[in-house]
Amino acid sequence: SSAACSYVQDARRGNRVLKVIASKKADGYCGYWMQIVDFKATTKTYVDITPYKYFTFMVRGAKGREDFTIQSADRIWTIKEDSVPIGEVEKYLKKGITTNWREVVIPIEEFTGVEKSEMASFTFNFLTPGDYTVFFDDFAFKTDPAVNVPRKSASTAATAAKPFDRAMWVWNPEYYLDAAPRKGLIAFCKEKGIKILYTQ
């Protein structure tokens, strides 16, 4: 299983949007992990979402009927290198994802099993085998779902254009203590342009 992300221009939104390409096989984790904390900082500042009532984002699929589970993690779950399911995206979109842009609105009260004053990340986890291409935009916390997200400025768009460093989770790092598997992993990372490895 594998997943890759990039920013692409979307004519209908009028700005660059997040594109996630996922290929879920029978085995292996497949998802997009979005952190809202600077994990490189010496002192991490977690996000308090208790003043808000909703987590929202815009989404569309390349084909329609794409599905994934939305998960969240607070400080403790981040230490465990795991997250807690909130629900499948179809729960929040009548008739599911289509090829048109639609807004997902998730009540904050449905974030169970996490400390809402210390939020760290969100995950979009593709659980059903298949190939998916999904586009995202305008992630936001809101007090009212009717509030519009401010449109991106030119400076924001320029920042978004910065390319990602490709990263990958390694779930069984002990396997790569032997020379042969380790060489294979290094060769794979060079081939795919992966610069960062996270270990479980």
Disulfide bonds with the S-S distance in Angstrom:
none
